[in-house]
Amino acid sequence: MSGVDSKVVAITGASSGIGAATAVELAARGAAVVLGARRTDRLESVVERIRNAGGRAELLDVDVTKRVDLERLVALAVERFGRLDVLVGNAGVARIAPVEKLDVDDWDAMIDVNLRGVLHGIAAALPVFRSQGHGHLVTTISTSGIKIVPGQAVYAGTKNAVRTLLEALRQESTDGVLRTTSISPGFVQTELVDYVDDPEQREQAQQAMAALGISPDAVARAIAFAIEQPEDVEIGDITIRPARQG
């Protein structure tokens, strides 16, 4: 089954930014979307927008650090729409600080969301994909894992761990059942850096994002491109960033 129309797609981190834009883009192309995030008020707004445009959407309160929440998200997709074609693992957190600050709690948060959250999604979706005979994991990584810079060591480490994980999973899954796609955005106009604790680091990141950031819609279109390919075609890696980003 190629194209986006009629596919069933679950999306984590769907309450804002890339996740919300992807939900709107895919629903407009005919997909049924099941949206997960912790901020259900934001999810309700996204679902309302999709439904008002004639699309199909469901929502669920999801914390990706909890394995059961991903199981519930996948189960909702199957219960409501009969199957799950794609899981977009988009939930992520960024904490910017030099390693010497020893912000261990922030390290744990990034490991739990950025890495463990992806693993929880794989554990929930892969059995469904295997039973169906097809499935697609699309996972948001980051250009921070490609160009390593000071202050982002642990964040980049979690993202590159996911990159390694997906490549190994790809090599384990060459029977044609599973496709994997890694999306590495650069500066995108999202709320990701708004939660950086250090005020100076946060302001610098916000200024860079304001000056360079592209719309989340651009990333959503890239995700749609990967999904719409025929089942025997896998788009393994997409790097998408502002043309002026160094």
TAVEN-V75658 format. One record per pair of residues at least 4 apart in sequence whose ideal C-beta (glycine too) atoms are under 7 Angstrom apart, sorted by sequence separation. I is the first residue (numbers start at 1). GAP is how many residues later the second one is. If there is no record, write none. Layout:
i gap
I GAP
I GAP
//
This chain:
i gap
15 4
16 4
17 4
18 4
19 4
20 4
21 4
22 4
23 4
24 4
25 4
27 4
39 4
40 4
42 4
43 4
44 4
45 4
46 4
47 4
48 4
49 4
51 4
67 4
68 4
69 4
70 4
71 4
72 4
73 4
74 4
75 4
76 4
77 4
78 4
97 4
103 4
104 4
105 4
106 4
107 4
108 4
109 4
110 4
111 4
112 4
113 4
115 4
116 4
117 4
118 4
119 4
120 4
121 4
122 4
125 4
126 4
127 4
128 4
141 4
143 4
152 4
153 4
154 4
155 4
156 4
157 4
158 4
159 4
160 4
161 4
162 4
163 4
164 4
165 4
166 4
167 4
168 4
169 4
173 4
198 4
199 4
200 4
201 4
202 4
203 4
204 4
205 4
206 4
207 4
208 4
209 4
214 4
216 4
217 4
218 4
219 4
220 4
221 4
222 4
223 4
224 4
229 4
241 4
14 5
15 5
26 5
37 5
50 5
64 5
78 5
111 5
112 5
129 5
173 5
196 5
13 6
14 6
27 6
37 6
51 6
63 6
64 6
78 6
97 6
129 6
196 6
229 6
12 7
26 7
50 7
62 7
77 7
128 7
11 8
35 8
95 8
144 8
148 8
14 9
97 9
193 9
196 9
226 9
23 10
47 10
74 10
125 10
170 10
225 10
11 11
35 11
62 11
95 11
144 11
145 11
169 11
11 12
23 12
35 12
47 12
60 12
125 12
144 12
193 12
226 12
60 13
193 13
95 14
145 14
166 14
44 15
95 15
122 15
144 15
145 15
43 16
60 16
93 16
166 16
193 16
222 16
9 17
33 17
93 17
142 17
19 18
58 18
141 18
145 18
222 18
40 19
163 19
93 20
189 20
14 21
40 21
92 21
93 21
118 21
141 21
187 21
219 21
4 22
9 22
11 22
14 22
15 22
24 22
35 22
58 22
91 22
92 22
141 22
187 22
218 22
14 23
23 23
27 23
38 23
139 23
5 24
6 24
7 24
8 24
9 24
10 24
11 24
12 24
13 24
15 24
32 24
33 24
34 24
35 24
36 24
38 24
189 24
4 25
5 25
11 25
12 25
24 25
28 25
37 25
38 25
187 25
188 25
189 25
4 26
10 26
16 26
20 26
24 26
34 26
36 26
91 26
187 26
188 26
189 26
190 26
4 27
15 27
23 27
28 27
64 27
139 27
187 27
189 27
15 28
27 28
188 28
214 28
14 29
27 29
89 29
213 29
27 30
212 30
15 31
188 31
14 32
89 32
212 32
212 33
23 34
87 34
185 34
183 36
36 37
87 38
146 38
34 39
145 39
183 39
183 40
84 41
137 41
141 41
143 41
34 42
135 42
141 42
142 42
143 42
34 43
115 43
134 43
135 43
136 43
137 43
138 43
139 43
140 43
141 43
142 43
143 43
84 44
110 44
114 44
118 44
133 44
139 44
110 45
114 45
138 45
140 45
181 45
34 46
115 46
65 47
107 47
111 47
115 47
118 47
130 47
65 48
89 48
92 48
110 48
114 48
129 48
32 49
64 49
83 49
129 49
12 50
70 50
74 50
78 50
85 50
86 50
87 50
88 50
89 50
90 50
151 50
65 51
70 51
73 51
74 51
84 51
85 51
89 51
12 52
65 52
86 52
98 52
64 53
67 53
71 53
98 53
70 54
74 54
97 54
99 54
181 54
182 54
184 54
186 54
187 54
96 55
179 55
181 55
182 55
183 55
184 55
185 55
186 55
187 55
64 56
67 56
96 56
176 56
180 56
185 56
186 56
64 57
181 57
183 57
187 58
96 59
186 59
95 60
94 61
10 63
10 64
22 66
170 66
10 67
22 68
8 69
19 71
18 72
8 73
10 74
8 75
8 76
9 76
12 76
14 76
8 77
9 77
10 77
11 77
12 77
13 77
7 78
10 78
12 78
13 78
7 79
9 79
11 79
12 79
13 79
138 85
138 88
138 89
136 91
146 93
143 96
134 97
94 98
143 98
94 99
96 100
95 101
97 101
93 102
94 102
95 102
96 102
97 104
96 105
12 109
96 109
18 122
88 135
86 141
18 167
18 170
18 172
17 173
16 174
17 174
16 175
17 175
25 192
21 195
25 195
29 195
21 196
25 196
18 198
21 198
22 198
26 198
17 199
21 199
25 199
18 201
22 201
18 202
4 220
7 220
4 223
4 224
3 225
2 226
2 227
2 228
2 229
1 230
//
